[in-house]
Amino acid sequence: MLTKLTRHGQITLPKAVRERLHLAEGDYVDVQISDDDRGVLLRPRKMVAIDPDQEWFWTAEWQAAEQAAEEDLVHGRVVASRPGETASDALRRAAAAADDENGHETTDDTTGGDA
């Protein structure tokens, strides 16, 4: 399909292209130069508005932590508390089990803990 570049550097995408790619007025299109510098690649990009109160979730730092947590879940590196057990007690139980598996002596810390 052939389209013409205007003096303002704009092109009109043919209706068949817009319909097939479900593009509407105001949608974003990513523009890249081909590897051989002989063409242009256009890719539709759907943009989602982010609530300002939730911007922190989409920071690179938070997303890296989310990825690490997902990997821990996939590889079974999680500790679940039992009914009536505090999170601290569950962590102590898991640490003791890990010590037993690794042949380390378990220490009983009775000076700290949850009140």
C-alpha positions in Angstrom: 0.0 0.0 0.0 1.3 3.4 -0.9 0.8 6.5 1.2 2.3 10.0 0.9 4.4 11.9 3.4 3.1 15.5 4.1 5.3 18.6 4.5 4.8 18.2 8.3 6.3 14.7 8.2 3.0 12.9 8.7 1.5 9.9 6.8 -2.0 8.5 6.7 -2.2 4.8 7.5 -4.6 3.2 5.0 -8.0 2.2 6.5 -7.3 -1.5 5.9 -4.2 -1.3 8.0 -5.9 0.6 10.8 -8.8 -1.8 10.9 -6.6 -4.9 10.8 -4.4 -3.6 13.6 -7.4 -2.2 15.6 -5.9 1.3 15.5 -8.0 4.3 16.4 -7.3 8.1 16.6 -5.0 8.9 19.5 -3.4 5.4 19.6 0.4 5.3 19.7 2.7 3.7 17.1 6.3 2.9 17.8 8.5 3.9 14.9 11.9 2.1 14.2 14.4 2.3 11.4 15.1 -1.2 9.8 18.4 -2.8 10.4 19.6 -2.1 6.9 18.5 1.6 7.1 16.3 1.2 4.1 12.9 1.1 5.7 10.6 2.0 8.6 8.9 -0.4 10.9 5.6 0.8 12.6 4.3 -1.2 15.6 1.1 -0.3 17.5 1.6 0.4 21.2 -1.4 0.4 23.5 -0.7 2.8 26.4 -2.4 2.4 29.7 -2.9 5.3 32.1 -1.3 4.6 35.5 -3.0 5.9 38.6 -0.4 8.3 40.3 -1.0 6.5 43.6 0.3 3.3 42.0 3.3 4.6 40.0 5.7 3.2 42.6 4.7 -0.3 41.5 5.9 0.3 38.0 9.4 1.5 38.9 12.4 -0.5 37.7 13.4 -1.2 41.3 9.9 -2.6 42.3 9.6 -4.6 39.2 13.0 -6.2 39.8 11.8 -7.2 43.3 8.6 -8.6 41.9 10.6 -10.7 39.4 12.8 -12.0 42.2 9.7 -12.9 44.3 8.2 -14.7 41.3 11.4 -16.7 40.9 11.3 -17.6 44.6 7.7 -18.8 44.2 8.5 -20.9 41.1 11.5 -22.5 42.8 9.7 -23.2 46.1 11.7 -20.7 48.1 8.8 -19.7 50.2 7.7 -20.1 53.8 4.0 -20.4 54.7 2.8 -20.1 58.2 0.5 -22.7 59.7 -2.9 -21.8 61.1 -2.3 -20.0 64.4 1.4 -19.6 63.8 2.9 -16.1 63.5 5.1 -15.2 60.5 8.1 -14.9 62.8 7.5 -18.4 64.2 7.1 -19.8 60.6 10.5 -18.2 59.7 12.1 -19.7 62.8 10.7 -23.1 61.9 12.0 -22.8 58.3 15.4 -21.7 59.5 15.6 -24.6 61.9 14.6 -27.0 59.1 17.3 -25.5 56.8 19.9 -25.9 59.6 18.9 -29.5 60.1 19.2 -30.2 56.3 22.6 -28.6 56.2 23.9 -30.3 59.4 24.0 -27.1 61.5 23.1 -27.0 65.1 19.9 -25.1 65.7 20.0 -22.4 68.3 17.0 -21.6 70.4 16.6 -17.8 70.6 14.3 -17.2 73.6 15.4 -13.6 74.2 13.7 -12.1 71.1 10.6 -12.8 69.2 7.1 -11.5 69.0 5.4 -10.3 72.1 
